[in-house]
Amino acid sequence: MRPGHRSHNTRRSISGPHSALTNYLASNNISAAQIRADAQARRAAAAADSSSNTPAAGELQPVTEEQAEVDEDEDEDEVVAGTSAAAAARRARQKRKKRDEAIEKIKKSKAYKKRKRNADDSDSDDLALALFNEKLAPLPGQMSNCEICSKRFTVTTYSRAGPDGGLVCNSCGKDLTQDEDANKKSKKKRGPAPKGGAGRRKIQSRILDGTYTVGAKNLMTLCIETLANNIDLADDLGDLPPPVIDRIARLLSKTRLLDPRTLDLFLQPHHDIINIYDAAKLKSDDFIKIFQLVPQLKKLKLRNAIQFTDTVMQYLITRNIALESIYIHGANLIGEDVWMEFLTKKGAHLKGLQIYYTDKHFGDKAVGLLPSVCPNLTRLKICHNQELSDQGIECIAKLSNLEHLSLQCMKKTSSNSYIKVIESIGPQLRTFSIKKVSDVDDRLLDALHEKCTNLSKLRITESEFMTDAGFARLFRGWKNKPLTFLDLQKCRYVDASRPRDNEHKVGLCSEGFEALMEHSGDKLQNLNVHACRHIPRETFEKVFSGDKSYPKLRHLEISFCEEVNDFVVGSIFRSCPDLKEVNVFGCMKVKDVRVPRGKILVGVPNALGMRIEGVDD
Amino acid sequence: MSSDGPELSKYVTLVSHDGYEFVVLREAVLISSVIKGMLDPKSQFSEARSGRCVFEEINGMVLEKVVEYCQYWYKYKESENVPDMDIPVELCLELLQAADFLALDRMITAGEFDTIMQIAYAFNSSLSLGLNV
């Protein structure tokens, strides 16, 4: 079937010089002249086809044919023997056959299918032909007619194929590329636009943040969000009520838009509360400006107030501002001396003092000063402090008006100091929160049982010595009213070699958990027993059995309580009608729970991770 | 139309201080506890009898947005993943004040919505009862 057979025969009738290569090729039934002639013919056919396929190239067809003739002439000159009419006809037939075969092949090819998908309106034969022509397109260095503008141009390796498969000239090619780029861009823009409000990720993030709700956002939220997005257009917030201003401040801080310029919006002379949730972009001068512009300031809250330095504090000391409460976070550039000066000069009015992340600059000396200079202090919160130790904590016992106490010390603290505090001011305390107190033991629980009667919020986390019996003693017959907030996170027994055994019942286990639910279950809104992993399943089942009800419980954190399973979670939903959210991270026995409408179960160990269901009721 | 007879009170009319009137579905405006109070049949306010609330503090443009919001809230009240309503930036502060005034600052949960609806139905039935007697 190879054309070589025929040409071999015809070649034999001419005589001429034979090169060694020609001889070799001839012995293998390959004729160089035949290959060349075929290639030329193919090009000519391609030129003819492309011009006939392109309607715009109609008037130029004669030129193409001429070109083909010229090619053929050359052909004939070189391959003198291939001139007989019969041979030409045969060759033409074979060529057509080959072309049809090739088109059939193209129709099966991937490229064809792909292009067909893209351009479904065009006829399939035309498309195959176009692809075929593309394959037979003029080689680099030759002239061709542009498919679009019909101009003649020199084909290069960079010449582009036009929409119908032929080649296009350089300038038309550029235009095509530009159009395609534009198309791609606009497609991308249109692509990921969410059809609803927020995307799936956003919704999941809102579930985790606890801000997920069914239905539309309220109008105020919408307005505040719009305002926060366009805060650079606002000159003045006008006479908005303080809660609204506070919400704007929160939202601005969340997007880190609070800077010296936007700060001015919140500094109204008649305000007495300033809450700045992200002061990281403010300089010392900006803090001073707050005190200059808002002379009636009573309550100041600053987070990330890094540049709230000694200078600022000294300025505040000189001003005639009587702060009732100061909440400052991250101000580690204030030295202890300046703190003490501030407390001495301004402490008399101070009711609330909340200090977070101040490194080493608010230590025992400053706390020791509090009882003498801040007699009215009702709220004291010192978190993540690297300097405060037992000695300082003992001084808190002398704060006779204190009602809310929260401490998180980085230094090791002992039970004795906390017991002293409880024994002294326990009866009036309403909040008692100590975090990461690994060394504190049952004696503190006994002191709480003995002294406290007004607590509504209790937090003791990461104790490694408190026992189940201690917790049970605390809650059984406790004179204190039911708690609304209880956090006993990570009060559990830790032993890497024998993690399951806990013969001394260290940490919150069955008795303690039962006793606490017995005591506080009626009023409890927030319960956190994260990682109290020795609470047995039977206890959960008993506590959340069908006849028990915890009407106020809204947030329950039972992550890493190993024994929690589907049944327990189901019972929890049954027993807690007002429950909003349950966290079950690391509860590997929770597999497939039916979550009632409007409730959130977070942290199920499956691919979904968290979910909300609206069908069950 | 709403002033014609309370039995037709599926709609209420909100009037801005510059005289624009908006006829809105009654159930949609109950999102605002202030308007709800005005329309409460027990209150004996003239608004409750006429189904017509005049807001001297709110101009037409802002009230239009408020009404739009009421319909938007009503439409999406039980759907999840709600697209945000478009708030024109220039109206933002005025709208914020109106929202504050009309107490449109709280989320209404599904449960609360049910009670609102119950009140609304009870209201309708009480009105019809009143007419019968």
Interface residues (C-beta under 8 A of the other chain):
Chain A: G196 G197 A198 I203 T213 V214 G215 A216 K217 N218 L219 M220 T221 L222 C223 I224 E225 T226 L227 N230 L233 A234 L237 G238 D239 L240 P241 P243 V244 R597 G598 G614
Chain B: V66 Y69 Y72 W73 K75 Y76 K77 E78 S79 E80 N81 V82 P83 D84 M85 I87 V89 C92 L93 L95 L96 Q97 A99 D100 L104 D105 R106 M107 I108 T109 A110 G111 F113
